[in-house]
Amino acid sequence: MKKKICRLLYYHFAIFLPSTSSILWGWVSLKIRQLLCKQIFEYCGKNVNIEKGASFGTGDKIRIGDHSGLGIDCHIPNGSIIGDNVMMGPNCYVFERNHNYSKVDVPMRLQGNSEYKPVHIEDDVWIGRNVTIMVGRHLKKGSIVAACSVVTKDFPEYSIIGGNPAKLIKNRKAN
């Protein structure tokens, strides 16, 4: 019951509060969203920043680590796992399933959805603005995702990736 009330408060009130960059009310907004998300998520670490407009379904099985954040107007699905020190820019969208389309004799809208596959974002990942992360992707430790990228496959740790579809630009460890 407590979780449902917190979810109701979040989606009818806290989601609309000013962003944390607001001089007057930013810190108040931050604290209210933190308090509610600690009750909604399976795990919500220390110093987590949930920005204005961030949505996360019902919040079921979401885990977000210390010093991580959800950007302004971003969307993550239930079951998402986000590690420590993850930065997420505004307008990011994470998908957990897709439409089925294998039968050409049946309209795609009638074929249902694919299997649910959550996204896992490891520690120390920087996700730029307007990034789309497709079903079941695993962003590994120390990776950087360039703005406006569409992540359709997995990459090694410390990768810098970008584009549509995202491609490896370089590895941060290879200097």
C-alpha positions in Angstrom: 0.0 0.0 0.0 2.8 2.4 0.9 4.5 1.7 -2.5 1.2 2.5 -4.3 0.7 5.8 -2.5 4.3 6.8 -3.2 3.8 5.9 -6.9 0.6 8.0 -7.0 2.4 11.0 -5.4 5.3 10.7 -7.8 3.2 10.5 -11.0 0.6 13.1 -9.9 2.9 15.6 -8.1 6.7 15.0 -7.9 7.2 14.3 -11.6 6.2 17.9 -12.4 8.4 19.6 -9.8 11.3 21.8 -11.1 14.5 20.2 -12.3 17.4 20.1 -9.8 19.1 23.0 -11.7 16.3 25.3 -10.5 17.9 27.8 -8.1 14.9 28.2 -5.8 13.3 24.8 -5.7 15.7 22.4 -7.2 17.0 20.9 -4.0 13.5 20.5 -2.6 12.4 18.7 -5.8 15.4 16.5 -5.6 14.7 15.4 -2.0 11.0 14.8 -2.7 11.7 12.6 -5.7 14.5 10.7 -3.8 12.2 10.0 -0.9 9.4 8.7 -3.1 11.7 6.6 -5.3 13.4 5.0 -2.2 9.9 3.6 -1.5 9.0 2.7 -5.1 12.2 1.0 -6.4 13.5 -2.4 -5.3 16.8 -0.5 -4.4 17.6 3.2 -4.6 21.2 4.1 -3.6 22.6 7.2 -1.9 22.6 10.6 -3.6 20.4 9.4 -6.5 19.0 12.1 -8.8 15.6 11.5 -10.4 15.0 14.5 -12.6 11.8 16.2 -13.6 9.6 14.1 -15.9 11.5 10.9 -15.5 9.2 7.9 -15.7 9.8 4.3 -14.7 6.6 2.3 -15.1 5.5 0.9 -11.7 9.1 0.9 -10.5 9.0 -2.9 -9.9 12.4 -4.6 -9.7 14.3 -1.3 -10.6 17.7 -1.0 -9.0 19.7 2.2 -9.1 23.1 2.6 -7.5 24.8 5.3 -5.5 25.4 8.7 -7.2 23.4 7.8 -10.3 20.6 9.6 -12.0 17.7 9.5 -14.5 17.7 12.5 -16.8 15.0 15.0 -17.5 12.0 13.3 -19.3 13.8 10.0 -19.6 12.0 6.6 -19.5 13.2 3.4 -18.1 11.2 0.2 -17.8 10.5 -2.1 -14.8 13.4 -4.4 -14.1 16.1 -2.0 -15.2 19.4 -2.3 -13.3 21.5 0.8 -13.1 24.9 0.7 -11.3 26.8 3.4 -9.3 27.9 6.7 -10.8 25.7 6.5 -13.9 25.0 9.8 -15.7 22.0 9.9 -17.9 21.2 12.9 -20.1 17.7 14.2 -20.9 15.2 12.5 -23.1 16.7 9.0 -23.0 14.4 6.1 -23.7 15.1 2.4 -22.7 13.0 -0.3 -24.3 12.2 -3.7 -22.6 10.3 -5.4 -25.4 9.5 -5.0 -29.1 6.6 -5.9 -31.4 6.6 -9.4 -33.0 6.8 -9.2 -36.8 7.8 -12.7 -38.1 4.4 -13.6 -39.7 3.9 -11.8 -42.9 0.3 -13.1 -43.2 -0.8 -11.5 -39.9 -0.7 -7.7 -39.3 2.2 -6.8 -37.0 -0.2 -5.1 -34.6 -1.9 -8.5 -34.0 1.3 -10.5 -33.4 1.9 -9.3 -29.8 5.1 -8.4 -28.2 8.5 -10.0 -27.9 9.8 -11.6 -24.7 10.6 -9.1 -21.9 14.3 -8.4 -21.6 15.5 -5.8 -19.1 18.4 -3.5 -19.7 21.5 -3.5 -17.4 23.7 -0.5 -17.1 26.9 -1.1 -15.1 28.9 1.3 -13.0 30.5 4.6 -14.3 28.5 4.9 -17.5 27.7 8.2 -19.2 24.6 8.3 -21.4 24.2 11.4 -23.5 21.1 13.3 -24.5 18.3 11.6 -26.6 19.8 8.2 -26.5 17.6 5.2 -27.3 18.6 1.8 -25.7 17.0 -1.2 -27.3 15.6 -4.4 -25.7 18.0 -6.3 -23.4 21.1 -4.3 -24.0 24.0 -4.4 -21.5 26.0 -1.2 -21.2 29.3 -2.2 -19.6 31.5 -0.5 -17.0 33.0 2.8 -17.9 31.2 3.2 -21.3 30.2 6.5 -22.9 27.2 6.7 -25.2 27.2 9.7 -27.5 24.1 11.9 -27.8 21.3 10.8 -30.1 22.7 7.2 -30.4 20.6 4.1 -30.8 22.1 1.2 -28.9 21.2 -2.0 -30.7 24.0 -4.3 -29.5 26.4 -4.7 -26.6 30.0 -3.4 -26.5 33.1 -4.1 -24.3 33.9 -2.2 -21.1 35.2 1.3 -21.4 33.7 1.7 -24.9 32.9 5.1 -26.5 30.0 4.4 -28.8 27.8 6.6 -31.0 25.6 6.7 -34.1 22.4 5.1 -35.4 22.9 2.3 -35.0 25.6 2.8 -32.4 29.1 1.7 -33.4 32.4 1.5 -31.5 34.2 4.8 -31.8 37.1 3.9 -29.5 38.0 2.1 -26.3 38.9 4.4 -23.3 41.6 2.1 -22.2 43.4 2.1 -25.6 45.3 5.4 -25.4 
